[in-house]
Amino acid sequence: MAGARAAAAASAASSASSGNPPPQEPGLGELLEEFSRTQYRAKDCSGTSGSKVERIEKRCLELFGRDYCFSVIPNVNGDICGHYPRQIVFLEYESSEKEKDTFESTVQVSKLQDLINRSKMARCRGRFVCPVILFKGKHICRSATLAGWGELYGRSGYNYFFSGGADDAWADVEDVTEEDCALRSGDTHLFDKVRGYDIKLLRYLSVRYICDLMVENKKVKFGMNVTSSEKVDKAQRYADFTLLSIPYPGCEFFKEYKDRDYMAEGLIFNWKQDYVDAPLSIPDFLTHSLNIDWSQYQNWDLVQQTQNYLKLLLSIVNSDDDSGLLVHCISGWDRTPLFISLLRLSLWADGLIHTSLKPAEILYLTVAYDWFLFGHMLVDRLSKGEEIFFFCFNFLKHITSEEFSALKIQRRKSLPARDAGFTLEDICMLRRKDRGSTTSLGSDFSLVMESSPGAAGSFTYEAVELVPAGAQTQAAWLAALSDRETRLQEVRSAFLAAYSSTVGLRAVAPSPSGAIGGLLEQFARGVGLRGTSSSTL
């Protein structure tokens, strides 16, 4: 392992000496500093911290406004949800005239806000179904899972049981309105009412697909079911939706990722643990085109599992129907932002959303909006070594190829049949190369752009000329795929540079256990920012 660290350090030094550091977004360092210092809560934004949050919010609205016309749903004091953005962005349509004519929202913001207020009690911690990405007129949404009896009997007590004690950042009593109390008093009709409003909200947003990342059917704490999920709703209220159970390890598992020097390859979740009772379940019609053996999901390592789930989500949002997608885990602030962020970045890299944003800008937007303002508990996760946030952006090196491109899916649907010559798939096969250790953090090439001849992402004019018809069109498409790799690599490089200068290499007072200092030192070595000796690069 020491050799791998040294190799990565040499790679980082070579990259730094090239004189071309990744462009940084103004304010990204401040964002990461604030994110790793304190927990965002909508009702606590005052003083110095409040002014920083205001700058972050303003920048997010500016970046959304580059490409979209949007409305803002006010959540100033956390009135709707204490750990959702104070200004929740509802994307209505792309601001270009062409896209406006093609995909224009039919949702009335006032009605949407009313449904949100009525449905928020249906989901864990009040984290209601919230649209966050607009793609081809479809809303990609996020939320927590369905609330269970444990929460409905009192949120303060629920938070205590759910967190295992008072250390949870949300363990205080959240705002409970008179309407909420009245709703709770009618226990016999409670689920019909709140879940009925939740279903109305989903239908109003044209959501058909619900992807559940929980490894449990219900979350159990101290023998009590504290949350539920659509897949085990006894009244089958969600039977009209397409439900996907795609169990994915929780944030605790990413402590093992950190302990392995940030090596996800070969890291396999233990599916035989007692609490794991949610099997993978995906309707057959969604799996036919993916060429994945889903029966082997328990044998996949963390890289394969994340890749295959992302392929599934991309195929859903790229389908021919007009239906939206909901992604959720338990609380909706660890696994959920992981896949929401990967979806946003992947579609952006293909030039399909946020088309005017540069790599540093899309990085800022997804860190600030998808993670920070939606309540990811980075302070807590860092203290425990649960590096799911870091994993998300370091993982971008594993999704640069054309098999993750929505352009490839679209092109495959529209490509006419040919009687002779090479097909588009043939050309794609020419570009594939077993990258082996080049995808590892500890490899010589993990922190530099992989632009060597024959590497994935490169192509030749000779390959394009093999196509008997439409060569120019194919060349443009292949160029877009090559741009995808470059764009994702730039985002990853910008993240590593910013993270290492703020979170990763911050001087931290040693704790009695030395856990935090050890975490940061291990991070520095894992990404090649420090060698095996005590000296720094």
Stockholm file with secondary structure:
# STOCKHOLM 1.0

chainA/1-537         MAGARAAAAASAASSASSGNPPPQEPGLGELLEEFSRTQYRAKDCSGTSGSKVERIEKRCLELFGRDYCFSVIPNVNGDICGHYPRQIVFLEYESSEKEKDTFESTVQVSKLQDLINRSKMARCRGRFVCPVILFKGKHICRSATLAGWGELYGRSGYNYFFSGGADDAWADVEDVTEEDCALRSGDTHLFDKVRGYDIKLLRYLSVRYICDLMVENKKVKFGMNVTSSEKVDKAQRYADFTLLSIPYPGCEFFKEYKDRDYMAEGLIFNWKQDYVDAPLSIPDFLTHSLNIDWSQYQNWDLVQQTQNYLKLLLSIVNSDDDSGLLVHCISGWDRTPLFISLLRLSLWADGLIHTSLKPAEILYLTVAYDWFLFGHMLVDRLSKGEEIFFFCFNFLKHITSEEFSALKIQRRKSLPARDAGFTLEDICMLRRKDRGSTTSLGSDFSLVMESSPGAAGSFTYEAVELVPAGAQTQAAWLAALSDRETRLQEVRSAFLAAYSSTVGLRAVAPSPSGAIGGLLEQFARGVGLRGTSSSTL
#=GR chainA/1-537 SS CHHHHHHHHHHHHHHHHTTCCCCCCTTHHHHHHHHHHSCCCGGGCCHHHHHHHHHHHHHHHHHHHTTEEEEEEECTTSSSCTTSCSEEEEEEEESSHHHHHHCCCCCCHHHHHHHHHHHGGGBGGGCCCEEEEEETTEEEEEECCBBCHHHHTCHHHHHHHHHTSTTSTTCSCCCCCHHHHHHHHCGGGHHHHHHHHHHHHHHHTTEEEEEECCSSSSCEETTEECBCCGGGCTTCTTTTSEEEECCCCCGGGHHHHHHTTSCCTTCCCCTTSTTCCCCCBCCGGGTTTTCCCGGGGGGCCHHHHHHHHHHHHHHHHTSSSCCEEEEECSSSSSHHHHHHHHHHHHHHHTTSSSTTCCHHHHHHHIIIIIIITTTCCHHHHHHHTCCHHHHHHHGGGGSCSGGGCHHHHHHHHHCCCCSSSCCHHHHHHHHCCCCGGGGSTTSTTTTSCCCSTTSTTCCCHHHHHTCSSCHHHHHHHHHHHHHHHHHHHHHHHHHHHHHIIIIITCCCCCCTTCHHHHHHHHHHHHTTSBCSSSCBC
#=GC SS_cons         CHHHHHHHHHHHHHHHHTTCCCCCCTTHHHHHHHHHHSCCCGGGCCHHHHHHHHHHHHHHHHHHHTTEEEEEEECTTSSSCTTSCSEEEEEEEESSHHHHHHCCCCCCHHHHHHHHHHHGGGBGGGCCCEEEEEETTEEEEEECCBBCHHHHTCHHHHHHHHHTSTTSTTCSCCCCCHHHHHHHHCGGGHHHHHHHHHHHHHHHTTEEEEEECCSSSSCEETTEECBCCGGGCTTCTTTTSEEEECCCCCGGGHHHHHHTTSCCTTCCCCTTSTTCCCCCBCCGGGTTTTCCCGGGGGGCCHHHHHHHHHHHHHHHHTSSSCCEEEEECSSSSSHHHHHHHHHHHHHHHTTSSSTTCCHHHHHHHIIIIIIITTTCCHHHHHHHTCCHHHHHHHGGGGSCSGGGCHHHHHHHHHCCCCSSSCCHHHHHHHHCCCCGGGGSTTSTTTTSCCCSTTSTTCCCHHHHHTCSSCHHHHHHHHHHHHHHHHHHHHHHHHHHHHHIIIIITCCCCCCTTCHHHHHHHHHHHHTTSBCSSSCBC
//
